Amino acid sequence: MAVICFRKSVSELDSFAEQQSALRQALARCIQAAGQYAVELRPEDAVALRSNLERLAEHAAHAMDRASTERLQADVRGELRAYRDVAQKEAQDLKAEVNTAIESMQSFISTVTTTGSDHESSLRREFQVLQTAADSGDLPTIRATIRKTIDAAIQSCEDIRRSRELVIAQLRDEIRSLHREVDHERRAAMEDPITHMWNRTKLDGRIHDLILLNETFCVFLIGIRNLSPRDPRLLPECLRAFAGRLQNLAGHSGEIGMTGRWSEDTFAIVFNLPLAGAPITHNQVECTLNGAYAIQLDGSSHKVKLDILVQAVERPKNSSEGTFFLNLGQTAFSVTAR
């Protein structure tokens, strides 16, 4: 009887340990998700937030005592609060820039309106002089005044034409400049600042578009499991070399494939094709990306070996959106789990 009770206690302890482990993993994924779905006003701020939250998620995935748990809670709150403050300041700066642009346009419109009013006043004065001459009945004076009024009217029309052409040219320049700024800002908001690949926001948008279209598609998640070179200065060049190899690998797939940086150490390829129809397999991706990367730094050549793990997630047509995102989150966590 004592043996049975002992076995039951051991079984209950094992079950409790499994539940604790599952809760720790769930907490780690929640912390990661907080960074992955942060609104990006400046990509470098979002990258820093995700990096810090990824580090905290790694701590959360391991057993901790009460003091460590409370410290983790404070650290997570601190990171989110700091990012909120930075995002609020950036939003205020953007609002100030918009207000400045509006004021400049209003000033420009006011100048155009004033110029038109000046021409109107000048013509009214000339016509008033002409009316006075007509009332006088002096024919030579009337003729001279008519010629003067005609000259003034022609000159005003010429001035108005030149002013209108200048206004149109200025407006075209302003529109082109605004288009360039908008395109640059839009691209920057969707681009990873280090690798210049699409960022998580762009990838999420592509995935949601495919879900709305109810198309079968798949996502390859590529995890770098040892993204910590001995010299930190090698990291940006290493990431750019990796991104170049990944884009070359997926380049032949054209419009059906979108590559981007999913998180700090995870990249992705989104194919709008079923997994069986993808132009490359996840094994091919893994074999191509695994290995050494030659990096140039300070005139010296360095080799950084990356350990890559690739897994694929498919979202069949008419399947559950919730199940797909759950599988996607679990896969993103597993490709970098050590």
DAQUI-V535763 format. One record per residue. N is the residue number from 1. PHI is phi in whole degrees, -180 to 180 (* if undefined). OMEGA is omega in radians with two decimals (999 if undefined). Layout:
BEGIN
<<N;PHI;OMEGA> <N;PHI;OMEGA>>
END
This chain:
BEGIN
<<1;*;3.12> <2;-62;3.13> <3;-64;-3.14> <4;-63;3.14> <5;-64;3.13> <6;-64;3.12> <7;-62;3.13> <8;-64;3.13> <9;-64;3.11> <10;-62;3.13> <11;-62;3.13> <12;-66;3.09> <13;-64;3.10> <14;-61;3.13> <15;-63;3.12> <16;-65;3.12> <17;-65;3.10> <18;-64;3.12> <19;-64;3.11> <20;-61;3.13> <21;-63;3.12> <22;-63;3.13> <23;-66;3.11> <24;-64;3.11> <25;-64;3.12> <26;-64;3.10> <27;-62;3.14> <28;-62;3.13> <29;-67;3.11> <30;-64;3.12> <31;-64;3.10> <32;-62;-3.11> <33;-63;3.12> <34;-59;3.11> <35;-81;-3.06> <36;-67;-3.10> <37;-104;3.09> <38;-68;3.10> <39;-70;-3.08> <40;-98;2.98> <41;-94;2.98> <42;-129;-3.05> <43;-55;-3.09> <44;-66;3.10> <45;-68;3.13> <46;-66;3.11> <47;-63;3.13> <48;-64;3.11> <49;-61;-3.10> <50;-65;3.12> <51;-61;-3.13> <52;-67;-3.14> <53;-71;3.06> <54;-61;3.12> <55;-64;3.12> <56;-68;3.11> <57;-65;3.09> <58;-63;3.09> <59;-65;-3.09> <60;-67;-3.09> <61;-75;-3.13> <62;-109;-3.12> <63;-63;-3.12> <64;-137;3.03> <65;-84;-3.06> <66;-62;-3.13> <67;-62;3.13> <68;-66;3.12> <69;-64;3.13> <70;-65;3.11> <71;-66;3.10> <72;-63;3.11> <73;-58;-3.13> <74;-65;-3.13> <75;-66;3.14> <76;-64;3.11> <77;-60;3.13> <78;-63;3.12> <79;-63;-3.12> <80;-66;3.13> <81;-66;3.14> <82;-64;3.14> <83;-68;3.09> <84;-60;-3.13> <85;-64;3.13> <86;-64;-3.13> <87;-65;3.11> <88;-63;3.12> <89;-64;3.12> <90;-64;3.11> <91;-64;3.10> <92;-65;3.10> <93;-64;3.10> <94;-63;3.11> <95;-62;3.11> <96;-63;3.11> <97;-64;3.12> <98;-64;3.13> <99;-62;3.10> <100;-63;3.11> <101;-63;3.12> <102;-64;3.13> <103;-63;3.11> <104;-63;3.12> <105;-67;3.11> <106;-64;3.09> <107;-64;3.13> <108;-64;3.14> <109;-64;3.13> <110;-63;3.12> <111;-64;3.12> <112;-63;-3.13> <113;-64;-3.14> <114;-63;3.12> <115;-61;3.10> <116;-63;3.13> <117;-65;3.12> <118;-62;3.11> <119;-63;3.14> <120;-62;-3.14> <121;-64;3.14> <122;-62;3.14> <123;-66;3.12> <124;-63;3.10> <125;-64;3.13> <126;-64;3.13> <127;-67;3.09> <128;-67;3.07> <129;-63;3.12> <130;-64;3.12> <131;-64;3.12> <132;-63;3.12> <133;-64;3.13> <134;-63;-3.14> <135;-69;-3.12> <136;-72;3.14> <137;79;3.13> <138;-83;-3.02> <139;-62;3.12> <140;-60;3.12> <141;-65;3.14> <142;-62;-3.12> <143;-63;-3.14> <144;-63;-3.14> <145;-68;3.11> <146;-63;3.13> <147;-62;3.14> <148;-64;-3.14> <149;-68;3.12> <150;-63;3.12> <151;-60;-3.14> <152;-65;3.14> <153;-66;3.13> <154;-64;3.13> <155;-63;3.12> <156;-63;3.11> <157;-62;3.12> <158;-65;3.11> <159;-63;3.13> <160;-64;3.13> <161;-63;3.13> <162;-64;3.13> <163;-64;3.13> <164;-65;3.12> <165;-64;3.11> <166;-65;3.13> <167;-62;-3.14> <168;-62;3.13> <169;-64;3.12> <170;-65;3.13> <171;-64;3.11> <172;-63;3.09> <173;-63;3.13> <174;-62;-3.13> <175;-65;3.11> <176;-62;3.14> <177;-64;3.12> <178;-64;3.12> <179;-61;3.13> <180;-64;-3.14> <181;-65;3.14> <182;-63;3.12> <183;-62;3.13> <184;-65;-3.14> <185;-65;-3.14> <186;-65;3.13> <187;-66;-3.13> <188;-64;-3.13> <189;-70;-3.10> <190;-109;-3.02> <191;-120;3.05> <192;-74;-3.01> <193;-68;-3.09> <194;-90;-3.05> <195;-92;-3.08> <196;62;2.98> <197;-92;3.04> <198;-62;3.14> <199;-97;-3.07> <200;-61;-3.13> <201;-59;3.14> <202;-66;3.13> <203;-64;3.11> <204;-61;3.12> <205;-62;3.12> <206;-64;-3.14> <207;-63;3.14> <208;-66;3.08> <209;-62;-3.13> <210;-67;3.09> <211;-67;3.12> <212;-63;3.09> <213;-77;-3.13> <214;57;3.11> <215;-102;3.01> <216;-76;3.13> <217;-150;3.13> <218;-141;-3.13> <219;-126;3.01> <220;-93;3.08> <221;-106;-3.04> <222;-114;-3.12> <223;-101;3.03> <224;-97;-2.95> <225;-88;-3.12> <226;-139;-3.07> <227;-81;3.14> <228;-156;3.13> <229;-63;-3.09> <230;-59;3.11> <231;-101;-3.11> <232;-58;3.13> <233;-66;3.14> <234;-77;-2.99> <235;-60;-3.13> <236;-59;-3.14> <237;-67;3.11> <238;-64;3.12> <239;-65;3.13> <240;-67;3.09> <241;-65;3.11> <242;-63;-3.13> <243;-62;3.11> <244;-63;3.12> <245;-66;3.13> <246;-66;-3.14> <247;-67;3.06> <248;-64;-3.13> <249;-66;-3.08> <250;-92;-3.03> <251;-61;-3.09> <252;-71;-3.13> <253;-83;3.01> <254;62;-3.04> <255;-71;-3.07> <256;-81;-3.13> <257;-126;3.08> <258;-125;3.12> <259;-103;3.13> <260;-171;3.13> <261;-96;-3.06> <262;-79;3.12> <263;-155;-3.04> <264;-57;-3.09> <265;-125;-3.14> <266;-133;3.09> <267;-121;-3.07> <268;-147;2.93> <269;-125;3.11> <270;-105;3.10> <271;-107;3.05> <272;-88;3.12> <273;-142;3.01> <274;-64;-3.08> <275;-57;-3.13> <276;-68;-3.11> <277;-99;3.14> <278;-63;-3.07> <279;-69;3.08> <280;-137;3.11> <281;-98;-3.13> <282;-68;3.07> <283;-68;3.10> <284;-64;3.12> <285;-62;-3.10> <286;-64;-3.13> <287;-65;-3.10> <288;-72;-3.04> <289;-88;3.12> <290;-67;3.04> <291;124;-3.03> <292;-91;3.10> <293;-123;-3.14> <294;-85;-3.09> <295;-122;3.07> <296;-98;3.13> <297;-147;3.13> <298;54;3.10> <299;79;3.14> <300;-114;3.12> <301;-98;3.12> <302;-126;3.06> <303;-114;3.12> <304;-117;-3.13> <305;-94;-3.13> <306;-108;3.09> <307;-101;-3.00> <308;-112;3.00> <309;-128;-3.10> <310;-122;3.04> <311;-135;-3.08> <312;-121;3.09> <313;-127;-3.14> <314;-109;3.04> <315;-118;-3.13> <316;-67;3.09> <317;-61;3.11> <318;69;-3.14> <319;-87;-3.08> <320;-70;3.11> <321;-67;-3.13> <322;-63;3.13> <323;-64;3.13> <324;-63;-3.11> <325;-68;3.06> <326;-64;3.11> <327;-63;-3.13> <328;-64;3.13> <329;-65;3.13> <330;-65;-3.14> <331;-68;3.12> <332;-61;3.12> <333;-73;-3.03> <334;-73;-3.07> <335;-72;3.10> <336;-116;-3.14> <337;-66;-3.10> <338;-102;999>>
END
